[in-house]
């Protein structure tokens, strides 16, 4: 039953999670939007932690920060979205831009400029996912996301230097 | 990266969904518990609908009610939990008992009799999942779950005759 893939299952549940974060009277107005984003980001963070904690014990340690980021682009993205990110850029000073030209959670949305304001709801979980995974790998960071043209988006990871 | 399987991802997100349904002051007391269960069941219902709608168009129609139930035990359980149910019983009058002796969402819980009261929180989504999948396949039902000995549980599906 290939159409009932786990990837679909995860995406369907994510869609319900976003809807629930903004349903039932919560999430109206700017304050509600921020509260919903915080909830979603927190859920993503803890799922990211859980994934990182389940890495095989024998997994090779990441020697450099860039190795860890590449792990996110390749392995984390692969496990969650079934593909790799399309591009990775860095200023070599602790800031990384992960670009996905066809981000799964955005392709489900109706297209059109008027939906751009809805986009943050569909990015917050993944921001948390990146931050939580990195945290469990020993790297504290802040992660934000931006959309310029649906369904492409960029995640900006800024490493917090100790 | 086998340890980052999609199945794990889905389970981690489900855990967060349950926690969110009972977090932030919601879900205290009997009324809160019921409200949380309703939210979780509704999310499961819509995910089940989504999965059923993604079935291949060429999928063979189910000739009999029992065929549809067997599809749940084999294919739906396979897609969501990576295995089949352990047992299926029926009274041949529209009631079906699906048994899982090692239900994934319960194995994550701490074991012990004192946690039995927590169990419904980890079953509500799947009750909805079964009901939503059946609904999209043209069968209206009510679905309840019970636990006698963790981590085994039974889902009772009662078909609503037209």
Interface residues (C-beta under 8 A of the other chain):
Chain A: X1 X2 X3 X4 X5 X6 X7 X8 X9 X10 X12 X13 X14 X15 X16 X17 X20 X21 X24 X39 X43 X46 X47 X50 X51 X54 X55 X56 X75 X76 X78 X79 X80
Chain B: X1 X2 X3 X4 X5 X6 X7 X8 X9 X10 X12 X13 X14 X15 X16 X17 X20 X21 X24 X39 X43 X46 X47 X50 X51 X54 X55 X56 X75 X76 X78 X79 X80
